[in-house]
């Protein structure tokens, strides 16, 4: 296995964007093994490469705004377990599929909001607990990021509502078994 530093220049551009690679190569001269690639935007990937493809395997991707992803990437997409740290202190820890939150995870946002549970296509979906900065909690079902299905919301002052939800709103019907305690 060879180790090289490779700088690729793109000729014909107004400026000279550069991709810099520092790492191992296979016998065919392709990026292979452990390495670091730095893009013209300043973004970097430090991790595994296979047959010339960056982003295959475990590693760390640092975005130009200093947000950071640590975990597994396959063909340029976040896959499996990983952690995403945004520059504004938001954090997602959990499972990814095709670059989106998918499966079990925890999303904590700077404003004091937290989701723990199931995610699908980047949104809470399925059973999840949502907590706001004032301590209000919703425990129940989500659909596409909204309260949807059976759930219970508890307010810090002791009030609560349990029953069916649809598109983020309690369903007020005679068939609903919603219980409000004030």
C-alpha positions in Angstrom: 0.0 0.0 0.0 1.4 3.4 -1.0 0.9 6.6 0.9 0.7 9.9 -1.0 -0.4 13.5 -0.9 -2.4 14.2 -4.1 -3.6 17.7 -5.2 -6.0 17.8 -8.1 -6.3 21.1 -9.9 -9.2 21.8 -12.2 -8.0 23.8 -15.2 -10.3 26.2 -17.0 -12.1 27.5 -14.0 -11.9 31.2 -13.1 -10.3 30.2 -9.8 -8.3 27.1 -9.1 -10.4 24.8 -6.9 -8.3 22.1 -5.3 -9.1 18.7 -3.9 -6.3 17.6 -1.7 -5.9 13.9 -0.6 -3.4 12.7 2.0 -3.6 8.9 2.4 -3.1 5.4 1.1 -3.5 4.3 -2.4 -4.1 0.8 -3.8 -1.9 -0.9 -6.4 -4.0 0.8 -9.2 -3.3 4.2 -7.8 -6.8 4.8 -6.4 -7.6 6.2 -2.9 -7.8 3.1 -0.7 -7.4 2.7 3.1 -7.2 5.5 5.6 -6.9 9.1 4.3 -8.1 12.7 4.4 -9.6 14.6 1.5 -10.1 18.3 1.6 -12.5 20.0 -0.8 -12.4 23.5 -2.2 -15.2 24.5 0.2 -13.0 23.6 3.1 -15.0 20.5 3.9 -13.0 17.4 4.9 -13.5 13.7 5.2 -11.1 11.7 7.4 -11.7 8.0 7.2 -11.8 5.0 5.0 -11.6 4.9 1.2 -12.2 2.0 -1.1 -11.2 1.7 -4.7 -11.1 5.5 -5.2 -14.4 6.3 -3.5 -14.3 8.6 -0.5 -17.0 8.2 2.1 -16.9 4.4 2.4 -16.7 3.2 5.9 -16.3 4.9 9.3 -14.9 8.4 9.6 -15.5 12.1 10.3 -16.9 14.6 7.8 -16.4 18.3 8.8 -18.7 20.7 6.9 -17.6 24.3 5.9 -19.7 25.7 8.8 -17.8 23.4 11.3 -20.8 21.1 11.7 -19.5 17.5 12.0 -20.7 14.0 11.3 -19.0 11.0 12.9 -20.1 7.6 11.7 -20.5 5.3 8.7 -20.9 6.6 5.2 -21.5 4.5 2.1 -21.3 6.1 -1.4 -21.4 9.6 0.1 -24.5 9.0 2.2 -24.8 8.7 6.0 -25.8 5.1 6.8 -26.2 3.1 10.1 -25.3 4.6 13.4 -23.7 8.0 13.6 -23.7 11.4 15.3 -24.3 14.7 13.7 -23.2 17.9 15.5 -24.3 21.2 14.1 -22.4 24.4 14.6 -25.4 25.8 16.5 -25.1 23.0 19.1 -27.9 20.9 17.8 -27.1 17.1 18.0 -28.5 14.0 16.5 -27.3 10.6 17.8 -28.8 7.5 16.2 -29.5 5.7 13.1 -29.3 7.0 9.5 -30.5 5.7 6.2 -29.8 7.4 2.9 -28.5 10.6 4.6 -31.6 11.1 6.8 -32.4 10.2 10.4 -34.0 6.8 10.2 -34.7 4.3 13.1 -33.9 4.9 16.8 -32.3 8.2 17.7 -32.2 11.3 19.9 -32.4 14.9 18.4 -31.4 17.6 20.9 -31.8 21.2 19.7 -30.1 24.4 21.1 -33.4 25.9 22.2 -34.0 23.1 24.7 -36.1 20.8 22.6 -35.5 17.1 22.5 -37.0 14.1 20.6 -36.2 10.5 21.7 -37.6 7.6 19.7 -38.2 6.6 16.1 -37.4 8.6 13.1 -38.2 8.1 9.4 -37.0 10.2 6.5 -35.4 12.8 8.8 -38.5 13.4 11.0 -40.0 11.9 14.2 -42.2 9.0 13.0 -43.6 6.3 15.2 -43.3 6.1 19.0 -41.4 9.1 20.4 -41.0 11.4 23.4 -40.8 15.1 22.8 -39.7 17.5 25.5 -39.7 21.3 25.3 -37.5 23.7 27.2 -40.3 24.5 29.7 -40.7 20.8 30.6 -43.8 20.1 28.6 -43.7 16.5 27.3 -45.5 14.6 24.7 -45.3 10.8 24.8 -46.9 9.0 21.9 -47.1 8.5 18.2 -45.7 10.8 15.5 -46.3 10.9 11.8 -44.0 12.9 9.5 -42.9 15.0 12.5 -46.4 15.8 13.9 -48.3 14.4 16.8 -50.5 11.7 15.2 -52.2 8.7 16.8 -52.4 8.0 20.5 -50.4 10.2 22.8 -50.3 12.1 26.1 -49.1 15.6 26.7 -48.1 16.7 30.2 -47.6 20.4 31.1 -45.2 21.5 33.9 -48.2 22.9 35.9 -49.8 19.4 36.1 -52.3 19.8 33.3 -52.4 16.9 30.8 -54.4 15.6 27.8 -54.4 12.0 26.6 -56.1 10.7 23.6 -55.9 10.7 19.8 -54.0 13.3 17.8 -54.2 14.2 14.1 -51.7 16.5 12.4 -50.5 18.0 15.7 -54.0 18.6 17.2 -56.1 16.7 19.7 -59.0 15.0 18.0 -62.2 16.3 19.7 -64.8 13.7 18.8 -67.3 11.6 20.7 -65.3 8.5 19.7 -62.1 10.0 21.2 -61.3 8.9 24.6 -59.3 12.0 25.2 -59.0 12.8 28.9 -58.2 16.4 30.0 -56.9 17.0 33.6 -56.6 20.5 34.7 
